[in-house]
Amino acid sequence: MYRLQERGEVMYGHYREYVAIYEEMVAVQRARGWRESSLSAPTFGKGNEVVIITEYPDLAAFQRESDAVASDAEFMKLLRSTAEHLVQGSVHSELLEPAPHVV
C-alpha cells in the first residue's frame, strides 16, 4: 500500500471555500473511478493545516492515476483554484511506502 499525504495551510477565513473545492475534487475522483481522497486535520499542531490522504495498492497504480489527473482539465482547474486559499509555499507532498523488513 502506498499513501500519498499532501499537507497545506489554509489561509484564515478561507477554510469553508477550500473544503467546498476539495469536495468537488472528490466528486470528480468518484466520477472517473479514481481513488478517493480523504481530508484530515491535525488534532494538535499547526493551525488551519489540512492533510489530504490518498491510498494506492501499488506504485504503478499511483503513477497511472497521477498521469490521468495531470491530463484531466476539470480536475486540474479545481486543483489550481485551491491556490487562492492556501498559504503560498506551505504545501508539502509525501508518498509513503511500507517499511522494508531487515533480515
Backbone as CSV, one residue per row, in Angstrom:
resi,resn,N_x,N_y,N_z,CA_x,CA_y,CA_z,C_x,C_y,C_z
1,MET,0.848,-1.182,0.000,0.000,0.000,0.000,0.892,1.244,0.000
2,TYR,0.591,2.158,-0.884,1.288,3.443,-0.935,0.290,4.520,-0.512
3,ARG,0.766,5.451,0.294,-0.103,6.505,0.827,0.477,7.870,0.469
4,LEU,-0.303,8.632,-0.309,0.081,9.998,-0.651,-0.526,10.924,0.397
5,GLN,0.340,11.710,1.050,-0.120,12.711,2.015,0.284,14.085,1.495
6,GLU,-0.702,14.937,1.355,-0.470,16.294,0.881,-0.946,17.249,1.965
7,ARG,-0.008,18.002,2.517,-0.312,18.922,3.612,-0.239,20.359,3.120
8,GLY,-1.114,21.187,3.637,-1.078,22.598,3.314,-1.772,23.403,4.399
9,GLU,-1.413,24.657,4.486,-2.027,25.563,5.462,-3.047,26.447,4.756
10,VAL,-4.292,26.342,5.184,-5.366,27.158,4.613,-5.310,28.540,5.260
11,MET,-5.447,29.571,4.449,-5.439,30.929,4.991,-6.649,31.120,5.895
12,TYR,-6.449,31.891,6.951,-7.554,32.156,7.871,-8.694,32.836,7.126
13,GLY,-9.910,32.359,7.383,-11.093,32.893,6.727,-11.412,32.237,5.392
14,HIS,-10.609,31.234,4.985,-10.800,30.585,3.688,-11.136,29.100,3.803
15,TYR,-11.274,28.609,5.015,-11.433,27.166,5.219,-12.676,26.610,4.518
16,ARG,-13.796,27.273,4.661,-15.050,26.795,4.060,-14.922,26.697,2.543
17,GLU,-14.321,27.704,1.924,-14.154,27.702,0.472,-13.213,26.573,0.033
18,TYR,-12.149,26.370,0.799,-11.204,25.299,0.463,-11.902,23.942,0.512
19,VAL,-12.658,23.697,1.579,-13.348,22.415,1.726,-14.364,22.206,0.601
20,ALA,-15.043,23.263,0.179,-16.011,23.145,-0.920,-15.305,22.698,-2.208
21,ILE,-14.138,23.260,-2.488,-13.382,22.854,-3.675,-12.908,21.417,-3.521
22,TYR,-12.425,21.076,-2.334,-11.981,19.696,-2.072,-13.122,18.713,-2.358
23,GLU,-14.320,19.029,-1.908,-15.466,18.139,-2.128,-15.779,17.989,-3.619
24,GLU,-15.601,19.058,-4.389,-15.785,18.966,-5.841,-14.710,18.063,-6.451
25,MET,-13.488,18.151,-5.942,-12.402,17.308,-6.434,-12.699,15.832,-6.169
26,VAL,-13.229,15.519,-5.005,-13.573,14.133,-4.681,-14.707,13.643,-5.586
27,ALA,-15.639,14.518,-5.910,-16.721,14.133,-6.823,-16.158,13.768,-8.199
28,VAL,-15.152,14.497,-8.652,-14.505,14.172,-9.927,-13.764,12.842,-9.795
29,GLN,-13.048,12.644,-8.703,-12.366,11.366,-8.482,-13.364,10.208,-8.567
30,ARG,-14.484,10.371,-7.899,-15.518,9.324,-7.871,-16.061,9.077,-9.282
31,ALA,-16.344,10.144,-10.015,-16.907,10.022,-11.363,-15.932,9.348,-12.333
32,ARG,-14.627,9.545,-12.113,-13.618,8.979,-13.012,-13.194,7.565,-12.585
33,GLY,-13.669,7.120,-11.416,-13.265,5.809,-10.928,-11.877,5.807,-10.320
34,TRP,-11.389,6.996,-9.931,-10.075,7.112,-9.305,-10.183,6.818,-7.818
35,ARG,-9.046,6.679,-7.170,-9.012,6.507,-5.724,-9.525,7.793,-5.087
36,GLU,-10.400,7.664,-4.083,-10.944,8.848,-3.419,-10.052,9.274,-2.265
37,SER,-9.802,10.556,-2.208,-9.003,11.131,-1.134,-9.862,11.368,0.093
38,SER,-9.193,11.454,1.240,-9.878,11.849,2.468,-9.188,13.099,3.009
39,LEU,-9.951,13.931,3.667,-9.434,15.181,4.218,-9.353,15.058,5.726
40,SER,-8.176,15.349,6.269,-7.963,15.292,7.713,-7.326,16.593,8.167
41,ALA,-7.316,16.774,9.471,-6.628,17.912,10.082,-5.975,17.416,11.364
42,PRO,-4.804,17.939,11.685,-4.141,17.511,12.918,-4.974,17.856,14.151
43,THR,-5.019,16.936,15.102,-5.674,17.222,16.378,-4.882,18.288,17.121
44,PHE,-3.576,18.162,17.091,-2.663,19.163,17.637,-1.662,19.490,16.543
45,GLY,-1.116,20.660,16.574,-0.111,21.025,15.572,-0.412,22.379,14.973
46,LYS,0.003,22.540,13.750,-0.132,23.812,13.052,-1.603,24.153,12.820
47,GLY,-1.967,25.384,13.109,-3.343,25.831,12.919,-3.719,25.907,11.455
48,ASN,-4.945,25.551,11.160,-5.524,25.617,9.818,-4.802,24.734,8.800
49,GLU,-4.110,23.703,9.282,-3.459,22.777,8.363,-4.451,21.701,7.950
50,VAL,-4.400,21.323,6.681,-5.216,20.226,6.168,-4.272,19.168,5.605
51,VAL,-4.733,17.926,5.654,-3.953,16.814,5.116,-4.887,16.005,4.223
52,ILE,-4.545,15.925,2.955,-5.298,15.093,2.017,-4.541,13.777,1.892
53,ILE,-5.248,12.675,2.119,-4.634,11.351,2.084,-5.318,10.521,0.996
54,THR,-4.490,9.935,0.130,-4.985,9.052,-0.923,-4.149,7.784,-0.888
55,GLU,-4.809,6.642,-0.849,-4.094,5.371,-0.781,-4.184,4.633,-2.112
56,TYR,-3.068,3.997,-2.478,-2.949,3.244,-3.731,-2.446,1.844,-3.416
57,PRO,-2.909,0.834,-4.138,-2.478,-0.533,-3.850,-1.010,-0.784,-4.181
58,ASP,-0.482,-0.023,-5.166,0.918,-0.211,-5.546,1.419,1.045,-6.257
59,LEU,2.709,1.074,-6.513,3.326,2.246,-7.125,2.842,2.465,-8.558
60,ALA,2.585,1.386,-9.277,2.087,1.507,-10.652,0.716,2.190,-10.680
61,ALA,-0.153,1.855,-9.729,-1.478,2.485,-9.656,-1.341,3.978,-9.352
62,PHE,-0.419,4.322,-8.462,-0.166,5.736,-8.158,0.262,6.475,-9.427
63,GLN,1.188,5.897,-10.182,1.698,6.553,-11.382,0.616,6.694,-12.447
64,ARG,-0.172,5.645,-12.668,-1.260,5.706,-13.662,-2.243,6.813,-13.320
65,GLU,-2.641,6.853,-12.047,-3.624,7.855,-11.657,-3.033,9.258,-11.679
66,SER,-1.779,9.406,-11.302,-1.129,10.716,-11.365,-1.105,11.234,-12.796
67,ASP,-0.816,10.350,-13.748,-0.827,10.751,-15.157,-2.231,11.146,-15.609
68,ALA,-3.233,10.389,-15.173,-4.622,10.692,-15.540,-5.057,12.033,-14.960
69,VAL,-4.709,12.281,-13.708,-5.062,13.541,-13.037,-4.437,14.723,-13.772
70,ALA,-3.163,14.602,-14.103,-2.441,15.702,-14.752,-3.011,16.049,-16.122
71,SER,-3.679,15.108,-16.762,-4.234,15.369,-18.093,-5.741,15.621,-18.074
72,ASP,-6.325,15.736,-16.889,-7.766,15.970,-16.762,-8.023,17.456,-16.499
73,ALA,-8.557,18.148,-17.491,-8.743,19.601,-17.406,-9.658,20.004,-16.249
74,GLU,-10.749,19.282,-16.045,-11.689,19.641,-14.983,-11.034,19.526,-13.606
75,PHE,-10.346,18.406,-13.374,-9.708,18.210,-12.067,-8.600,19.239,-11.854
76,MET,-7.788,19.479,-12.874,-6.675,20.420,-12.723,-7.164,21.844,-12.487
77,LYS,-8.290,22.215,-13.082,-8.848,23.546,-12.833,-9.226,23.678,-11.356
78,LEU,-9.849,22.631,-10.809,-10.201,22.650,-9.384,-8.951,22.695,-8.512
79,LEU,-7.973,21.865,-8.843,-6.738,21.828,-8.056,-6.058,23.192,-8.046
80,ARG,-5.972,23.815,-9.202,-5.347,25.143,-9.278,-6.127,26.183,-8.488
81,SER,-7.446,26.035,-8.429,-8.258,27.023,-7.707,-8.049,26.954,-6.196
82,THR,-7.483,25.849,-5.693,-7.209,25.791,-4.243,-6.098,26.755,-3.857
83,ALA,-5.254,27.155,-4.806,-4.100,28.012,-4.510,-4.505,29.333,-3.865
84,GLU,-5.648,29.864,-4.252,-6.058,31.157,-3.688,-6.487,31.044,-2.221
85,HIS,-6.578,29.821,-1.713,-6.995,29.614,-0.323,-5.881,29.041,0.554
86,LEU,-4.721,28.773,-0.044,-3.604,28.179,0.690,-2.482,29.194,0.875
87,VAL,-1.783,29.083,1.984,-0.612,29.924,2.219,0.470,29.501,1.233
88,GLN,0.975,30.452,0.462,1.976,30.146,-0.546,3.202,29.498,0.097
89,GLY,3.655,28.419,-0.503,4.837,27.721,-0.003,4.567,26.734,1.120
90,SER,3.313,26.588,1.547,3.018,25.709,2.683,2.712,24.269,2.276
91,VAL,2.491,24.026,0.996,2.084,22.696,0.558,3.291,21.763,0.485
92,HIS,3.109,20.577,1.035,4.162,19.559,1.063,3.522,18.217,0.746
93,SER,4.086,17.506,-0.236,3.576,16.191,-0.612,4.583,15.125,-0.214
94,GLU,4.049,13.974,0.199,4.898,12.870,0.623,4.223,11.564,0.230
95,LEU,4.961,10.685,-0.414,4.445,9.371,-0.766,5.113,8.349,0.145
96,LEU,4.295,7.669,0.946,4.810,6.687,1.892,4.629,5.285,1.339
97,GLU,5.600,4.425,1.619,5.535,3.033,1.213,5.729,2.161,2.449
98,PRO,5.371,0.902,2.355,5.574,0.030,3.513,7.061,-0.004,3.891
99,ALA,7.324,-0.004,5.177,8.701,-0.067,5.651,9.324,-1.405,5.281
100,PRO,10.581,-1.369,4.837,11.229,-2.630,4.480,11.504,-3.488,5.717
101,HIS,11.531,-4.771,5.509,11.870,-5.695,6.589,13.352,-6.027,6.477
102,VAL,14.072,-5.797,7.525,15.514,-6.050,7.529,15.756,-7.467,7.996
103,VAL,16.585,-8.192,7.267,16.904,-9.589,7.647,18.339,-9.698,8.070
